[in-house]
Amino acid sequence: MRKNISISGAPKPLGPYSQAVMIKGMCFISGQVAINPHTGEFVGATAAEQAEQAMENVKALLFEAGLDFSNVVKTSIFLMDMNDFDAVNAVYQGYFQENYPARETVQVSRLPKNALVEISAIAVE
């Protein structure tokens, strides 16, 4: 059975989509940017600072689904500038132990609200 996850601990969607969807033991987390869920404002001037907030948003959605980063099997990272790869990667690595998830990181021409980084995830029970 499909369950849409909507919480105040992650930013409200910027469009017609769910923060996350849980179905058949899998949790699909929509791309998260560096919006503070309590203020609705962007956090951080650098890609690393924005990645930290994006990962905290992912963490809140995982928690609501009864999961944590050890359940994540796939992530996608979208960067405005591939020169930020190392800085974002350092933040990202701090959220995982061993058995890292599969991942791609791509440079894009623009992100919602002119964010510098966006991160999405897929987790399984």
N, CA, C and O of each residue as an XYZ file, in Angstrom:
500
protein
N       0.832     -1.178      0.000
C       0.000      0.000      0.000
C       0.883      1.250      0.000
O       1.887      1.316      0.708
N       0.501      2.203     -0.780
C       1.237      3.462     -0.919
C       0.905      4.412      0.233
O      -0.254      4.574      0.614
N       1.960      5.037      0.780
C       1.781      6.034      1.830
C       2.607      7.259      1.476
O       3.826      7.168      1.329
N       1.957      8.395      1.339
C       2.679      9.645      1.125
C       3.157     10.158      2.476
O       2.405     10.162      3.450
N       4.400     10.585      2.525
C       4.976     11.105      3.756
C       5.038     12.618      3.645
O       5.612     13.170      2.706
N       4.438     13.269      4.618
C       4.423     14.726      4.665
C       4.646     15.145      6.108
O       3.834     14.835      6.980
N       5.742     15.847      6.364
C       6.079     16.243      7.724
C       6.493     17.705      7.773
O       6.867     18.293      6.759
N       6.421     18.273      8.948
C       6.860     19.661      9.118
C       8.372     19.743      9.296
O       8.941     20.832      9.219
N       9.033     18.611      9.532
C      10.476     18.582      9.743
C      11.291     18.594      8.460
O      12.518     18.503      8.500
N      10.609     18.706      7.314
C      11.280     18.846      6.024
C      10.524     19.926      5.254
O       9.345     20.160      5.519
N      11.186     20.582      4.309
C      10.521     21.669      3.589
C       9.283     21.204      2.833
O       9.218     20.078      2.339
N       8.309     22.095      2.756
C       7.127     21.813      1.957
C       7.545     21.713      0.495
O       8.438     22.438      0.056
N       6.908     20.822     -0.264
C       7.239     20.724     -1.686
C       7.060     22.059     -2.411
O       6.166     22.841     -2.091
N       7.919     22.296     -3.382
C       7.846     23.521     -4.177
C       6.909     23.365     -5.372
O       6.738     24.299     -6.155
N       6.308     22.194     -5.513
C       5.424     21.912     -6.639
C       4.489     20.772     -6.307
O       4.360     20.395     -5.143
N       3.830     20.211     -7.322
C       2.864     19.134     -7.096
C       3.545     17.767     -6.955
O       3.468     16.933     -7.856
N       4.207     17.548     -5.823
C       4.844     16.271     -5.530
C       4.873     16.063     -4.028
O       4.694     17.005     -3.256
N       5.100     14.824     -3.620
C       5.178     14.465     -2.203
C       6.613     14.608     -1.707
O       7.562     14.465     -2.479
N       6.765     14.890     -0.419
C       8.101     14.927      0.162
C       8.759     13.552      0.018
O       9.945     13.444     -0.293
N       7.969     12.516      0.250
C       8.448     11.142      0.105
C       7.242     10.231     -0.075
O       6.124     10.573      0.310
N       7.485      9.071     -0.662
C       6.441      8.075     -0.861
C       6.999      6.733     -0.406
O       8.092      6.328     -0.801
N       6.216      6.049      0.440
C       6.580      4.718      0.913
C       5.661      3.712      0.238
O       4.439      3.862      0.272
N       6.245      2.682     -0.379
C       5.453      1.640     -1.021
C       6.254      0.336     -1.021
O       7.426      0.301     -1.397
N       5.591     -0.722     -0.591
C       6.189     -2.065     -0.591
C       7.588     -2.088      0.035
O       8.506     -2.699     -0.512
N       7.742     -1.426      1.171
C       9.011     -1.441      1.880
C      10.086     -0.538      1.304
O      11.228     -0.558      1.761
N       9.726      0.253      0.303
C      10.687      1.174     -0.293
C      10.238      2.610     -0.046
O       9.049      2.922     -0.123
N      11.189      3.468      0.248
C      10.916      4.878      0.489
C      11.641      5.706     -0.567
O      12.865      5.645     -0.690
N      10.876      6.470     -1.317
C      11.409      7.334     -2.371
C      11.337      8.773     -1.869
O      10.248      9.326     -1.711
N      12.487      9.373     -1.623
C      12.548     10.728     -1.076
C      12.829     11.708     -2.204
O      13.830     11.601     -2.912
N      11.930     12.656     -2.350
C      12.088     13.679     -3.382
C      13.335     14.504     -3.125
O      13.829     14.573     -2.000
N      13.836     15.127     -4.178
C      15.018     15.957     -4.072
C      14.863     17.025     -3.003
O      13.860     17.738     -2.955
N      15.860     17.121     -2.156
C      15.855     18.083     -1.063
C      16.913     19.151     -1.316
O      18.065     18.855     -1.633
N      16.490     20.389     -1.168
C      17.413     21.514     -1.247
C      17.575     22.085      0.152
O      16.952     21.603      1.098
N      18.400     23.100      0.285
C      18.773     23.636      1.597
C      17.752     24.609      2.158
O      18.095     25.735      2.518
N      16.519     24.186      2.232
C      15.485     25.025      2.841
C      15.291     24.578      4.277
O      15.059     23.398      4.541
N      15.385     25.513      5.198
C      15.102     25.235      6.599
C      13.597     25.016      6.719
O      12.824     25.911      6.378
N      13.160     23.849      7.195
C      11.729     23.557      7.232
C      10.945     24.441      8.205
O       9.727     24.573      8.077
N      11.624     25.035      9.161
C      10.938     25.849     10.161
C      10.749     27.298      9.718
O       9.791     27.960     10.116
N      11.683     27.785      8.882
C      11.589     29.178      8.439
C      11.187     29.310      6.975
O      10.712     30.362      6.545
N      11.382     28.233      6.209
C      11.120     28.291      4.769
C      12.199     29.026      3.998
O      12.043     29.281      2.804
N      13.286     29.370      4.664
C      14.373     30.123      4.039
C      15.543     29.205      3.687
O      15.741     28.163      4.312
N      16.317     29.610      2.669
C      17.521     28.875      2.323
C      18.552     28.999      3.431
O      18.631     30.022      4.111
N      19.335     27.951      3.605
C      20.404     27.902      4.599
C      21.713     27.722      3.845
O      21.829     26.836      2.998
N      22.677     28.542      4.144
C      24.013     28.351      3.594
C      24.277     29.091      2.308
O      23.434     29.169      1.414
N      25.488     29.637      2.244
C      25.923     30.356      1.047
C      26.790     29.478      0.161
O      26.995     29.787     -1.013
N      27.306     28.373      0.722
C      28.171     27.488     -0.049
C      27.443     26.176     -0.335
O      26.448     25.849      0.312
N      27.947     25.441     -1.301
C      27.358     24.144     -1.634
C      27.472     23.183     -0.448
O      26.556     22.397     -0.208
N      28.570     23.233      0.288
C      28.742     22.353      1.447
C      27.702     22.669      2.517
O      27.088     21.758      3.073
N      27.501     23.947      2.808
C      26.497     24.337      3.805
C      25.096     23.927      3.350
O      24.287     23.467      4.156
N      24.818     24.092      2.075
C      23.507     23.701      1.553
C      23.350     22.179      1.559
O      22.257     21.675      1.818
N      24.419     21.451      1.278
C      24.361     19.989      1.314
C      24.037     19.496      2.719
O      23.294     18.529      2.882
N      24.583     20.146      3.718
C      24.301     19.781      5.116
C      22.805     19.887      5.408
O      22.225     18.971      5.991
N      22.181     20.980      5.013
C      20.744     21.152      5.257
C      19.935     20.156      4.425
O      18.957     19.590      4.915
N      20.334     19.942      3.184
C      19.623     18.968      2.345
C      19.675     17.584      2.978
O      18.666     16.878      2.998
N      20.826     17.189      3.493
C      20.955     15.881      4.138
C      20.143     15.819      5.424
O      19.587     14.769      5.745
N      20.062     16.902      6.156
C      19.221     16.929      7.361
C      17.745     16.767      6.986
O      16.984     16.130      7.715
N      17.345     17.337      5.860
C      15.968     17.171      5.385
C      15.704     15.717      5.000
O      14.648     15.170      5.317
N      16.669     15.091      4.314
C      16.552     13.668      3.974
C      16.444     12.844      5.252
O      15.617     11.938      5.353
N      17.289     13.170      6.226
C      17.298     12.451      7.506
C      15.933     12.525      8.198
O      15.460     11.521      8.730
N      15.307     13.679      8.197
C      13.995     13.839      8.823
C      12.944     12.979      8.132
O      12.090     12.389      8.795
N      13.000     12.907      6.820
C      12.038     12.084      6.076
C      12.296     10.605      6.302
O      11.349      9.831      6.432
N      13.550     10.198      6.351
C      13.873      8.809      6.673
C      13.324      8.444      8.049
O      12.712      7.390      8.219
N      13.545      9.308      9.016
C      13.075      9.064     10.380
C      11.562      8.873     10.410
O      11.061      7.965     11.073
N      10.841      9.721      9.698
C       9.381      9.615      9.651
C       8.936      8.278      9.066
O       7.893      7.744      9.444
N       9.732      7.740      8.144
C       9.423      6.450      7.522
C       9.907      5.275      8.382
O       9.722      4.117      8.008
N      10.524      5.570      9.533
C      11.042      4.516     10.395
C      12.368      3.954      9.903
O      12.712      2.807     10.189
N      13.107      4.767      9.163
C      14.369      4.347      8.557
C      15.493      5.284      8.973
O      15.269      6.280      9.662
N      16.697      4.953      8.546
C      17.841      5.847      8.734
C      18.777      5.691      7.535
O      18.442      5.005      6.570
N      19.918      6.312      7.595
C      20.821      6.288      6.435
C      21.346      4.888      6.110
O      21.784      4.644      4.986
N      21.309      3.968      7.075
C      21.746      2.600      6.769
C      20.769      1.895      5.829
O      21.118      0.877      5.231
N      19.559      2.418      5.691
C      18.556      1.844      4.790
C      18.644      2.403      3.372
O      17.990      1.888      2.465
N      19.435      3.437      3.172
C      19.518      4.090      1.862
C      20.322      3.222      0.902
O      21.445      2.817      1.202
N      19.729      2.944     -0.262
C      20.404      2.118     -1.267
C      20.800      2.908     -2.512
O      21.604      2.434     -3.314
N      20.242      4.107     -2.679
C      20.523      4.898     -3.887
C      20.313      6.363     -3.582
O      19.325      6.732     -2.946
N      21.227      7.198     -4.025
C      21.056      8.644     -3.919
C      21.401      9.287     -5.258
O      22.095      8.707     -6.093
N      20.903     10.481     -5.430
C      21.248     11.313     -6.576
C      21.625     12.687     -6.045
O      20.923     13.254     -5.208
N      22.726     13.209     -6.533
C      23.156     14.551     -6.147
C      23.238     15.396     -7.418
O      23.862     15.010     -8.406
N      22.600     16.543     -7.362
C      22.601     17.488     -8.476
C      23.341     18.738     -8.014
O      22.979     19.349     -7.009
N      24.361     19.106     -8.745
C      25.179     20.274     -8.406
C      25.086     21.334     -9.486
O      25.008     21.022    -10.675
N      25.095     22.584     -9.064
C      25.182     23.683    -10.022
C      26.588     23.775    -10.601
O      26.768     24.206    -11.740
N      27.586     23.371     -9.814
C      28.980     23.484    -10.236
C      29.743     22.248     -9.777
O      29.866     22.010     -8.576
N      30.250     21.471    -10.707
C      30.984     20.256    -10.371
C      32.249     20.547     -9.566
O      32.815     19.638     -8.960
N      32.697     21.798     -9.553
C      33.834     22.171     -8.710
C      33.509     22.029     -7.226
O      34.416     22.006     -6.395
N      32.225     21.933     -6.887
C      31.800     21.745     -5.499
C      31.749     20.274     -5.097
O      31.384     19.958     -3.964
N      32.110     19.371     -6.006
C      32.002     17.935     -5.755
C      32.689     17.514     -4.457
O      32.070     16.853     -3.623
N      33.951     17.883     -4.273
C      34.695     17.443     -3.094
C      34.084     17.964     -1.799
O      33.988     17.223     -0.822
N      33.675     19.209     -1.779
C      33.090     19.792     -0.570
C      31.761     19.128     -0.221
O      31.500     18.827      0.944
N      30.927     18.901     -1.226
C      29.637     18.249     -0.990
C      29.856     16.794     -0.601
O      29.169     16.273      0.278
N      30.803     16.141     -1.248
C      31.101     14.745     -0.948
C      31.548     14.579      0.506
O      31.196     13.590      1.149
N      32.314     15.529      1.026
C      32.774     15.461      2.409
C      31.590     15.530      3.378
O      31.562     14.807      4.373
N      30.627     16.386      3.093
C      29.423     16.477      3.923
C      28.631     15.177      3.821
O      28.243     14.595      4.834
N      28.399     14.733      2.608
C      27.622     13.524      2.325
C      28.203     12.314      3.058
O      27.469     11.545      3.680
N      29.511     12.155      2.981
C      30.172     11.001      3.588
C      29.933     10.943      5.093
O      29.906      9.855      5.668
N      29.761     12.083      5.734
C      29.522     12.123      7.174
C      28.197     11.511      7.601
O      27.994     11.262      8.790
N      27.299     11.266      6.669
C      25.997     10.688      6.992
C      25.941      9.178      6.805
O      24.950      8.547      7.172
N      26.983      8.596      6.243
C      26.993      7.164      5.966
C      28.187      6.496      6.632
O      29.238      7.111      6.810
N      28.014      5.251      6.994
C      29.110      4.440      7.512
C      29.623      3.600      6.347
O      29.897      4.140      5.275
N      29.755      2.315      6.533
C      30.178      1.436      5.448
C      28.963      1.079      4.593
O      27.842      1.503      4.876
N      29.200      0.309      3.567
C      28.120     -0.087      2.656
C      27.414      1.127      2.074
O      26.196      1.267      2.190
N      28.183      1.992      1.454
C      27.630      3.200      0.856
C      26.580      2.849     -0.196
O      26.673      1.809     -0.848
N      25.587      3.711     -0.359
C      24.580      3.458     -1.396
C      25.151      3.728     -2.796
O      26.181      4.384     -2.953
N      24.456      3.206     -3.792
C      24.776      3.577     -5.166
C      24.454      5.061     -5.323
O      23.617      5.599     -4.598
N      25.121      5.724     -6.274
C      24.917      7.169     -6.396
C      25.388      7.671     -7.745
O      26.291      7.108     -8.364
N      24.752      8.747     -8.183
C      25.325      9.529     -9.264
C      25.335     10.979     -8.822
O      24.494     11.419     -8.039
N      26.306     11.706     -9.343
C      26.400     13.140     -9.099
C      26.529     13.796    -10.460
O      27.414     13.456    -11.245
N      25.644     14.731    -10.732
C      25.654     15.389    -12.035
C      25.588     16.903    -11.859
O      25.016     17.415    -10.897
N      26.182     17.594    -12.807
C      26.068     19.050    -12.849
C      24.860     19.403    -13.690
O      24.633     18.827    -14.754
N      24.086     20.361    -13.194
C      22.886     20.795    -13.900
C      22.974     22.292    -14.177
O      23.800     22.994    -13.595
N      22.122     22.765    -15.061
C      22.178     24.185    -15.401
C      21.447     25.071    -14.397
O      21.757     26.254    -14.260
N      20.472     24.488    -13.695
C      19.735     25.282    -12.709
C      18.949     24.355    -11.807
O      18.485     23.299    -12.236
N      18.800     24.760    -10.536
C      18.002     24.019     -9.558
C      16.913     24.921     -9.006
O      17.014     26.142     -9.117
N      15.865     24.340     -8.408
C      14.792     25.156     -7.847
C      15.327     26.212     -6.866
O      16.214     25.939     -6.057
N      14.777     27.387     -6.960
C      15.154     28.501     -6.075
C      16.637     28.830     -6.159
O      17.205     29.402     -5.229
N      17.268     28.466     -7.282
C      18.699     28.710     -7.500
C      19.593     28.055     -6.451
O      20.656     28.576     -6.113
N      19.153     26.915     -5.946
C      19.958     26.151     -4.992
C      21.263     25.733     -5.660
O      21.342     25.645     -6.886
N      22.275     25.477     -4.852
C      23.564     25.015     -5.349
C      23.643     23.493     -5.385
O      24.466     22.930     -6.107
N      22.790     22.826     -4.610
C      22.806     21.364     -4.518
C      21.398     20.853     -4.211
O      20.632     21.502     -3.499
N      21.074     19.693     -4.755
C      19.818     18.997     -4.460
C      20.148     17.517     -4.312
O      20.925     16.966     -5.092
N      19.551     16.873     -3.304
C      19.839     15.467     -3.031
C      18.535     14.685     -2.866
O      17.655     15.089     -2.106
N      18.418     13.575     -3.577
C      17.274     12.678     -3.426
C      17.786     11.308     -2.987
O      18.979     11.022     -3.093
N      16.879     10.460     -2.493
C      17.308      9.161     -1.982
C      16.210      8.118     -2.140
O      15.021      8.431     -2.198
N      16.657      6.864     -2.209
C      15.765      5.713     -2.167
C      16.270      4.823     -1.038
O      17.458      4.508     -0.969
N      15.362      4.421     -0.157
C      15.720      3.565      0.972
C      14.774      2.371      1.011
O      13.653      2.428      0.505
N      15.249      1.292      1.623
C      14.432      0.089      1.779
C      14.427     -0.348      3.235
O      15.387     -0.117      3.970
N      13.342     -0.977      3.639
C      13.236     -1.468      5.013
C      14.212     -2.608      5.236
O      14.277     -3.160      6.335
